[in-house]
Amino acid sequence: MRQEEQFTELYNQYASGIRKLCLGYTGDAMLAEDLLQESFVKVWKNMDKFRGDAAWSTWIYRIAANTCLTHLRKKNEQFVDADEERLAMIPDDERNKEQEVQLLYKCISKLAETDRLIITLVLEDKPYEEIAEITGITENNLRVKIHRIKKQLSEIYNSYERL
Amino acid sequence: MKDFDAIKDLWQQSKPAEQKAVDMQAITRQSKDTRTKLFRQLLFGGIILFFTVVFITWMMYFSTMKLTWFVTHIAIWIINTTVLLQSILTLFTAYKVSLVDDTLPPAQHLQQWEEYYAFRKKQIQWNKPLYFFFLNLGMGLYFLEVVHGRPIGYIITLIVVYCGWMLYAYFILGRRILAKEEKRLKGIMDELKGIEEQLKTE
């Protein structure tokens, strides 16, 4: 298969998941789109380096995670925006599914940088083994972290829901 | 009140924006990351140095220039060898940058940059003074024939301009370029160290 065809196939298969990952990191659709693009530029440029030691998904998620983390370190962005207040003002019965999803992205973007990566992969139902490989931390450490992050995310989400 | 499973359902049902078709043109366009910038800078430098050797050889042996002293030929060979070796070294350094794999987990990625940084620091320590010494040795010998029989004013002006430029290049320009490179490398390493710190056991 030609590199271009293989790349297109990978893009079609993983772009949606990576876009969600980027959204979880930034809480901002435009920025997420930029990071998605940047991640796939790296995938394209490094495809010849892929040795097949890990699954394509592990490799691509790792690139995207590194891209998002590096971006956040550079910008050192603290997520504060008007949308957050606007969303919080909307009563429960008026808040539709899409708003709930937007709220979820924003809640994830409140977590610590690497926690966002871990929880996004958990939400995507990636096996622990793969998450450990992507983040480079041991499975035992990962289990402890995931337990804590799940609790933290639920608390943040529910605190907004109560508003 | 939502528990984590409900949050997970919400996440999995969500369809963020619509899936755009892949823009191959945008993908293949060069990205502007630090590694690419460093690589390009070194590659460009190496190529320029190589063509400098070609140009000097052409000027000396194939142009209408007539420099006949034996010592001038020695000077040209010293300059050419020095610049050619510098070109090879610069291209080798570019190759080292190209080996840095930003698709690895943060810890291994950081280790690669740290190794490159240590290599580069060591290289600059011996390479910079040696290059400066041999290049100026060659130039000094070359000037012997060039200034021979010229008025003293011309000789003094040439020495002042040449030495001025060399000192500026060595002590100001060179340092500025290296400081910029070091800042970039430290920036990458600091970012990765921050990430690494977060991923450590709590």
Boltz contact constraints between the chains, C-beta under 6 A:
constraints:
  - contact:
      token1: [A, 8]
      token2: [B, 22]
      max_distance: 6.0
  - contact:
      token1: [A, 11]
      token2: [B, 22]
      max_distance: 6.0
  - contact:
      token1: [A, 16]
      token2: [B, 19]
      max_distance: 6.0
  - contact:
      token1: [A, 19]
      token2: [B, 16]
      max_distance: 6.0
  - contact:
      token1: [A, 20]
      token2: [B, 16]
      max_distance: 6.0
  - contact:
      token1: [A, 23]
      token2: [B, 16]
      max_distance: 6.0
  - contact:
      token1: [A, 40]
      token2: [B, 27]
      max_distance: 6.0
  - contact:
      token1: [A, 41]
      token2: [B, 27]
      max_distance: 6.0
  - contact:
      token1: [A, 41]
      token2: [B, 31]
      max_distance: 6.0
  - contact:
      token1: [A, 44]
      token2: [B, 27]
      max_distance: 6.0
  - contact:
      token1: [A, 46]
      token2: [B, 103]
      max_distance: 6.0
  - contact:
      token1: [A, 63]
      token2: [B, 103]
      max_distance: 6.0
  - contact:
      token1: [A, 69]
      token2: [B, 195]
      max_distance: 6.0
  - contact:
      token1: [A, 70]
      token2: [B, 191]
      max_distance: 6.0
  - contact:
      token1: [A, 73]
      token2: [B, 191]
      max_distance: 6.0
  - contact:
      token1: [A, 73]
      token2: [B, 194]
      max_distance: 6.0
  - contact:
      token1: [A, 100]
      token2: [B, 10]
      max_distance: 6.0
  - contact:
      token1: [A, 101]
      token2: [B, 14]
      max_distance: 6.0
  - contact:
      token1: [A, 104]
      token2: [B, 10]
      max_distance: 6.0
  - contact:
      token1: [A, 114]
      token2: [B, 198]
      max_distance: 6.0
  - contact:
      token1: [A, 114]
      token2: [B, 199]
      max_distance: 6.0
  - contact:
      token1: [A, 123]
      token2: [B, 8]
      max_distance: 6.0
  - contact:
      token1: [A, 123]
      token2: [B, 11]
      max_distance: 6.0
  - contact:
      token1: [A, 136]
      token2: [B, 105]
      max_distance: 6.0
  - contact:
      token1: [A, 136]
      token2: [B, 107]
      max_distance: 6.0
  - contact:
      token1: [A, 137]
      token2: [B, 199]
      max_distance: 6.0
  - contact:
      token1: [A, 141]
      token2: [B, 201]
      max_distance: 6.0
  - contact:
      token1: [A, 150]
      token2: [B, 4]
      max_distance: 6.0
  - contact:
      token1: [A, 154]
      token2: [B, 4]
      max_distance: 6.0
  - contact:
      token1: [A, 157]
      token2: [B, 2]
      max_distance: 6.0
  - contact:
      token1: [A, 157]
      token2: [B, 7]
      max_distance: 6.0
  - contact:
      token1: [A, 158]
      token2: [B, 1]
      max_distance: 6.0
